[in-house]
Amino acid sequence: MKLIWRNLPYLLLGAVETLKITCLAVSLGCVFGLIVGLGRLSRNRVIRFLSTCYVDFLRGTPLLVQIFIVYFGLPQLLEQLQNFLVESWGLPRLFTSTHIPAFAAAIIATSLNSGAYVAEIFRAGIQSIPKGQMEAARSLGMTYRQAMRYVILPQAFRNIIPPLGNEFIAMLKDTSLLSVIGIVELTRRGQIIIASTFRPFEIWLTVALIYLILTLSISRLVDYWEKRLRVRT
């Protein structure tokens, strides 16, 4: 127990870092997801095709590979693109270094990944609203954007709260993968403690319990929020 109590504050700081990354990733993912979700419902074939490619690629490949692409692959791509522009077009070099900091790479990779899942959540939520709602709004003189903003999306939002909560919980657990690029979140802090104490069972059990407390707390919070919205309506 002394080992756990001594290292608990260090692990809790890692839990705070995990929550911070998760909040940033899912918040940006909601922005991407709304845009891509609307793109999936667009009548424009090109937009619908590009949105589908985005969703299929990011949902069909492991998050760990996406993290490696952003952290290791993207700087190489930017460097080659910059060299091409300098040599072919004579443009000045825009970057002295194309290295992407680990935290920025983590946020980019996780928010893009979350955006693909949230896009499907938004799409399903919008499609769950009866078509008559859109037709009624348009018959009142609203444009498509106004009908979507004032009629469809507010109703769809209530339907997407449970799956959005599940996405938040899934992303919170997936942030453990970021330890491979040096992000010192909860899992990485557990690894650091074990490397110095050689006591894996107690530390990994403590890390698992912290994750469990976080996910259960978020799950209860989502349930409470959903019930409050149902009462108001």
N, C-alpha and C positions, 0 to 999 in steps of 0.2 A: 504493500500500500504506500509506503514511503516514496518508492520510485514513481508511482502514479501521481501522488500529490505534488511531488517536487517538479514534475514535468507538465502538470496540467495547465498552468498559465501559458506555457509555450505552445501547447497544442490548441488551446482556446484562441490564441492569436491566429493560428493557422485556420481555425474554423471561421474567424472573422474574414480572413482573406478569401476563403472559399465562398462565403456568402457574397462578398463584394464582387468577385468575378462572376458568380452566377447571376446576380442582379443586373450587372452590366450586359452580360451575354444575352439574357432573356429579354431585357428592355430593347436592345438593338435588334434582337431576333424578332420582336413584335413589329418593329418598323419594317424590316425586310419582309417579314411574313405577311403583313397587311398588303404591301405592294405586290408581292409575288402571288398571294392568294387572289387578289383582284385580277392580276394578270392571267391566272388560271381560268378565270370566269369570263375573260375578255372575248369579244366577238372577233377580234383581230387575230388571225391565225399565227402570225409571226410572234406576237406578244405571248399568245397561249403556248406556242412551241418552246420559246425561250424560257418561259416560267416553268414549264414541265421539265425541261432539261435541268434547270437549276435544282428543282425538287428531287428528281430522280438521281442526279449525281451525288448530292449531299446526303440523301437518305440511303443510297445504295453503296456508300463507301464508309469504312470505319473512321470515326472521329480522330483516332490516333494518326491515321495516314493524312487526314486533312491538316492536322497540326504540323506534321512534318513538311507538307507541301508549303504551308504559309511560312514556317520558320526557316526552313532550309532551302526550299525551292524558289519561293517568290523573290528573295534577294538576288539569286542567280539570274532569274528572268529579267528583273529590272536592270541589272548590270549589262546583260546582253542587249536589251532594248536601247539602253542609253548609248552603248558603244556603236550600235547600228545608226542611231540618229546623228551621232557626232561624226562618224566616218562617211556616211552617205549624204547627209544634208548639211554638214558643217555647223550644226547647232552646238552651242556651248554646253558643257557638262552641268547638269542640274544638281547632281548629288556627288559629294566626295566619298560617301559610303552608302551602300544600299542595305546595310545590315538592319534588320528589324529587331528592336528590343523584345525580349522574351514576353514581357507583359502585354505589349501591343499585339504580338503574334497570337498570344493566347486569346485575347478579346476578339480579334478578327476571326480566328478559326471557330471559336465556340459560338459567336453571334451568327456567323454564316450558317453553321450547322443548325443552330436553334431556329433560324429563319425558315429553313426548309420544312421543319416539323410544324412550326407555327402557321406557315402558309396553308398547310392542309387543314389545320384546326380552323382557321378563318374561313377557308373555302367551305368546309362542312357546316360551319355555323351559319354562314350566309345562305347556303342551299337549304338549311332547315327551316328558313322563313318561307311561308306560303307565297307563291308567285303573285297572288292577289294583292299582297301588301305593296309590291312594287307598282302593279297596275293602278291601284287606287291612288298612290302618291303621284304617279305620272298624270293621272286624269285630273288631279287637282292643280296641275300646271307646274309641278316640280321638274327640274332637269334630272338626268340620271344621277349626277353627283349629289344633288340636294336630297333626292329620295334615298340614296345610299347612306348619306351622312345623318339625316334626321329621322329616317324611318327604319331602314334595314339594319344598319350596324348597331344601333342601341339595343335592338331586340336580339341580334345575333350574339352580342357581347355576353348576355346572361347565359346563353347556351355553351359558350366556349370557356367559361370559368373553370369547370372541373378538368377538362383536358389541358388547359393552360397551366393549371396547378400541377398536373402530372408531368408536364414538360419541364416545369421549374425543378421538380424533385429529381427527374432524370438527369437534367443538366448539372444539378448540385453534385450528384454522384459521379458524373462523367468528368468533372473538373479534376478528379484524382489523376487523370491521364496527363495533365499539364505538368506533373512532376518530372516528366521525361525531358522537358526543355528548361528545367531549372526553376520553375515557379514554386515558391516556398509556401504552398498551401497546406492543408491539414495532413494529407498523406505524406507529402515530402518531409514535413516536420517529424512525422512518426519514423520515417526512414533514418533521419538524422539522429534521433534519440537512440534508436536501436543500434546504429553503427558505433555509438560510444558506450552503450550499456550492455549489449549482447543479451537483451531480455525481450525477445520478439513477442512472446505470448501476451504479456501484460500490456505492452504498448499497442499492439494491433487490436487487442480487445477494447482498449480505451478509445482508440481511433474509431472503431466500429460503433461503439456506444454513442460517441459524439455525433457521428453521421445519423444514427438512428434517432437521436433526440431532435436533430435538425429536421429530418424528413417528417417525423410524426408531428412536430410543431407546425410545420408548413401545411401539412395535410389538414390538421384541425382548423387552422386559420382559413384555408380555402373553403372548408365546409361551413364555417361560421359566416363567411362573406356571402356564400351562395344562398344560405338560408335568409340572411338579411335582405338580399335583393328580391327573393321570392315573396317575403312578407310585404315589402313596399309595393310590389306589383299585384 
